[in-house]
Amino acid sequence: MDDVSIAPGPNYDKAKFSLWHPEDAGPLHAVVVLMPGSNQDGRPDVRDPFWQDFARRNNVALMGCYFTDAPHDLAFIENYANAAQGSGQALLDALQALSNRAQHPELANAPLLLWGVSAGGEFNYEFTAWKAERVIGFIVNKGGIYFSALLPSAARRVPGLFYSGELDLDSRKRVISGLFALNRRAGALWAFAEEPNVSHDDKRSRELAAIFFESVLPLRLDASSSEGALQPLDEGSGFLGDPVRMTFRPATEEATETELTAWLPSERVARAWQAVVRGEPIDR
């Protein structure tokens, strides 16, 4: 495991990172960025057996992140979540440095899978808005403060998975569902799931996120591209989830103009999504 710190920047105070990858691995396909909640240290998350097993199965690296804000009046607003203002570049600079230390130069420009909880989900959303071309897929998980509303077209084409908790603050629930609804109407390839009997924690969202990542990873990697470009996805190739009825169907069966649907990249993801929103066990 390798560690690096980046000097304080315009919208953050601390920026520290850890990298882990499977031993004796060949070239790695991508990096799973693990972004914790408000001002928390996510570097130990690279030692989590859950994520290490995921990394071995999918030949990817793990990057744990630790950002903090400089002191300011409204402590519930995490300025570092606004990735375009400096913290996003700090992450990319750290990945460049860590790729050299790990002797995996391919990681310097590797595509990213963004996992985050609360403020971590806020960062993931804003990073995707800023650098959509680097993101395979991303998670927004119960955050509360966001700096962007309607994202650019390129960001809306990045598969995303949005979570709220049934027992979380109403303000957080409305923000998450509102961002999803706004961008989904504009064609975003995103899904929304409200976890029943869950407050402000991740519960089973991590399990569903891993299934989601495993589905989009091979769909978006383009082995024929010499520049590492990610493959675009066609909406008709996936499934549409109905967040109210908690059912899903092939995306080729078009929704009505007034219907809000969740876009799901595969039947496996659709079945896992259905289990989570119904409060049922996920059949892996």
N, C-alpha and C positions, 0 to 999 in steps of 0.2 A: 504494500500500500504506500502511495506517495502523497505528499502534502505540499501545498503552496499557499502563500498569502499575496494579495494584491493591495497596493497602496490605497488609502482612502480616496473616494471619488466624489463627484458632485452630488450624488443622491444616496450615498451610503458611507458608513464609518468603517466597519470591519467587512472584509471579504476574504474568506478562507475556504479552502477546498481540499477534498481527499479523493483519490482515484484508486479503484480496485478493478482488477480484471482476472479472469481465470488463468491459472498457471499453465505454462507451455502452450498458450493459445497462439494460433496463427493470426493473420490480419483480422482485426475486429470490425464488425459491421456497423456499429453505432454505439452511442453512449446514452445510458439511462441517467438523467439528471434528477437527483432526489432533493427536493426543495421543501424544507419543513415549515412550520407555522411561524408566527411573528417573532423575529429576532432570535430564533432558536438555532441550535447547532445541529445540522443534519449530517455532519461528517461521519459520526458513528454508524449511520444507516448503511454505509457500504459494507459493514460487517454483518448485516441482517441476513440470516440463512435464506429467508424468502427471496430476497433480491439476488443473492449470490446464486441460488439455484436457477433463477430466471436467466441470469447472465451466462451461466454455463450452457443451458439449453439452447440459447439463442446466439451465442458467441458475440456478446457485447460487453462493454465496460460499464462500471458504475461510478458516478461522480456525486459525492455528498457535499452540500453547500452550507455555508454559515455566513449570512449577511446580517448586519445590524444597521439601524439608523443612527445618525447623530441625534443627540437630544433635541426635541422640538415640542411645541405646545400640544399638538393633537397626537398623542402617542398611539391612538388606535389606527392612524394612517401610516402605513409602512411605505415611506418614500422609495425605498430600494426596490419595491415591486414594479415601479415604473421603469422597465428594463431599458428603454430607449435613452434614458437620461444618464447612463453611465454604468449601471450594475450589469446590464446585459453584456457590454463589452468586457467588463471585468471577468465574467464567466468565460467568455471566449479566450481572453488572454491567459486565464488559468489553465484552460484545456490545452492551449498551445504549449505552455510550460510543462504540464504534466505528461503530455504525449512524449516529449523528449526524455523525461526522467524514466518513463515506463518502457522506453525503447519500442514504442508503438507509434511511429510518426503518422500513421493513417488517422489517428484520433484527432490530430490538430484541426482537420476539416470534416470530421465525421458528422453525420446527421444525428439528431437528438430525439430522444423520447423523454418528454417532460412529465414527471410525476410530482405533485405538490399537494399540500394540505393547507387550507386557510390562506395565509399570506403567500404560501408557496404556490397555490393555485392562481393567485392574483399575478404573481411574477410570470408564471407560465403563459397566461393569457396575454400579458403585455409583451413578453418576449416573442410570442408567435406573431403578434401585430407588427413587431419591429423587424424580425428576421425569419419570415415564413419559409424561406428557401432552405433553412437549416433544420426544420422541424418535421419529423416523420408523423408524430401524433402527440397530443398534449391532454393533460387532465386539469380541470378546474374543480376544486373540491372545497365547497363551503366557505369561500372567502367572502369579504364584505365590502372592500373598497377597491374600485377599479378606476383607471384613468382614461380608458377608451371605451367607446360604445360600439358603433358600427365599424368593424374592422375592414381593412383593405381586402380586395377580392382575393389576392393570393393567400391571405391568412384564412379566409373563409373556406378555402379549398383544402386546408390542412385538417385531417380528421381530429375531432375533439370530443371529449366526454365530460359532461358537466354534472356535478352532484349537488344536491341540497339534502338537508336532514329534516325530517318531519318535525322534530322537536327543537330545531335551531331557532335563533332569533328571526322574527318575521322579516326584518330588514334584510338579513342575509339571504333568506329564501327568495324574496322578491327581486333582489339584485341578480342573483344567479339565474333564476327563471327568465327574467327580463332580458338579460344579455343573450341568453340562448334564443329566446323567441325572436328578438330583433334580427339577429344574424341568420337564424334558420330561415326566416321569411326571405332573406336575400340569398338563399341557396347554400348556406354554410353546411358542410358535411359534418354536422355535430349531433350528438345525442344528449338527452337530459334524463336523469334518474333521481327521484326523491326516495331516499332510504327510509322506510317506515321505522318508527320507534327509535330514531337516531337523532342525537343532538349535534354538537360541534366536534365530531371525531370521525375517524375514517372507517371504522367497522369493516364491512365487506367490500368497500369501494376499492381497496387495494387489490383484492382478488379479481374483481371485474376488470380493473385497469390492466392487470397483467395479461388477461385473456385478450383484451382490446389491443394491447401492444403486440402480442404474438400474432394477431391477425393482420395488423396494418404493416408490420415490419417487412414481410416478404412481398406485400402488394406494392410498397412504395420504393423499395430498393431496385435500382436499375443497373444490373450487372454490365450492360452493354455501354453505359455512359462512362467516358474517360474522365469526366469532370465531376462525377459523383452526384449528378442531378437526380432528384427524386421524381418518381413516376406520379403523374396526376391520376386521380381516381374519378371514375364516372359514377354519378349518383345512381344510375340505373343498375349498377352491378351489386348494390347492397340490399338492405332491408329497411323497411319503415316501421318504427315502433309507435304505438299509440299510447302516450303517457297516461291517458284517462282510463281507457279500457284495459291497459296493460297487455296488449296483444301486439303481434307484428305480422308483416306480410312482405313479399318481395317488392322491391322498389319499382319494378316495372308496372305494378298496379298503382297508378298515379293517385295522389291524394286530391281531395276536393280543395277548392280555393280557400276555404275558411278553416281547413283542418291543420292543426299544428302537429307535426310528426318529429320523431327522433330518427336520425340517419345512423344506421348500424352497418359496419363494413362486411359482415359475414353472418351466416346462420348461427355459428357457434357464439359469436358476440351477442346476437339477438336473443338466443335462449338464455344466456347468462344475465343479460340486461333484464329480461322478463322475470327471472328468478329473484333478482335483487329488488325490483320495484314491487313484487308481490310478497316479499319477505320470506321467500322459499329457499331451500338449499340449492346451490349451484351444482349442476351435474357436469363435472369435468370430463 
